Amino acid sequence: MTEQLSRRKFLKGCAAMAGVAVLGSLGCSGIGRRQTSTDSVGVDQRGNSLEPRYLELERSGELEYREKALWELYSPCYLCPRLCGARRAEGEGGACTAASNFRVASHGPAFNIDPPISGTRGSGSIFMSNCNLLCVFCQNWHIAHRGDGRVTTHRELANIMLDQQRRRAHNVNIVTPTHHYPHIVTALRIAINRGLSIPLVVNSSGYESLEVIKLLDGVIDIYMPDFKFMDSEIAKPFIEYAPNYTEHAAAAIKEMHRQTGDLVMVDGIGKRGTMLIHLVMPENLSGTDKFVRWVADELGPDTYVNIMGQFFPAFRSNEFPPLDRRITQQEFAQALRWAREAGLRNLRQ
């Protein structure tokens, strides 16, 4: 009974927080009036509208149900496969170290992301603080591990989303969303009711709960998950011993692809689909040969895949050879050969 009362009190508090306006406190201008996007919505190959599906979910009342269901998984926290059970509503930090507050590390149009996302006007990126995977080689460790960022309200996050649209970014792109999904959907609903109408992208580590991803069906237009390791046992020391990374990532990514399909673009800009990110690591620790075959067999050869060769030692990499060095040109070339041999046709490198 105490737990139910605590949760009810927390949800009521969240609703109150969402109603607090802090105009302009995060550098968002043009806020306070209903906005609309002038971008062409477009249609898919079958003639279906590519309007963000979250709009219909909101109109039908379904998005409110999904929001409530996500908050039910928040405290005790079962939002990710770690199932840490932290009572975040009471201020207890989870495995991700995030408690009841959520933080935004930075935000603004980004032009260095995959071209279908960044296009000519940038992707409206919002970097959330903390992380549920905690890689020892994290290049943004001060955000992911240390949690640097500004405590933010739901209305402020909605303002940021709307500001990306005002600045004509092609989408709203939430980076490292997993442990903050309830906050994100609450803010999304506020933004929708004030005119948000551009695609919603989430860029995650891939370590996702299948239950949570199913709740996001129709909420997310473009999924951009990493698939970091193809062997959970090899991965353990490099990701703070997250249980069964490969199995959870594979199941979640298959569900993402089921929901959105292959990437659909209008005028060169992604509107809906799943885009996979895979980082090549020294001595093939990430299992790139297995990864490309898995994509071809489970998702299909037309799946968008970004094979990244940018690995460099960061954070605690020096403690974990062979992660204490960059990959070689030969290692990257071999990764690309594996991808071509697997028959992948929509490959970015």
Buried (B, 14 or more C-beta within 10 A) or exposed (E): EEEEEBBEEBBEEBEEBBEEBEEEEBEBEEBEEEBEBEBEBBBBEEEEEBBBBBBEBBEEEBBBEBBEBBBEBBBBBBBBBBBBEBBBBBEBBBBBBBBBBBBBBBBBBBEEBBEBBBBEBBBBBBBBBBBBBBBBBBBBBBBBBEBBBBEBBBBBBBBBBBBBBBBBBBBBBBBBBBBBBBBBBBBBBBBBEBBBBBBBBBBBBBBBBEBBBBBBBBBBBBBBBBBBBBEBEBBBEBBBEBEBBBEBBBBBBBBBBEBBBBBBBBEEBBBBBBBBBBBBBBEBBBBBBBBBBBBBEEBBBBBBBBBBBEBEBBBBBEEBEEBEBBBEEEBBEBBBEBBEEBBBEBBBE
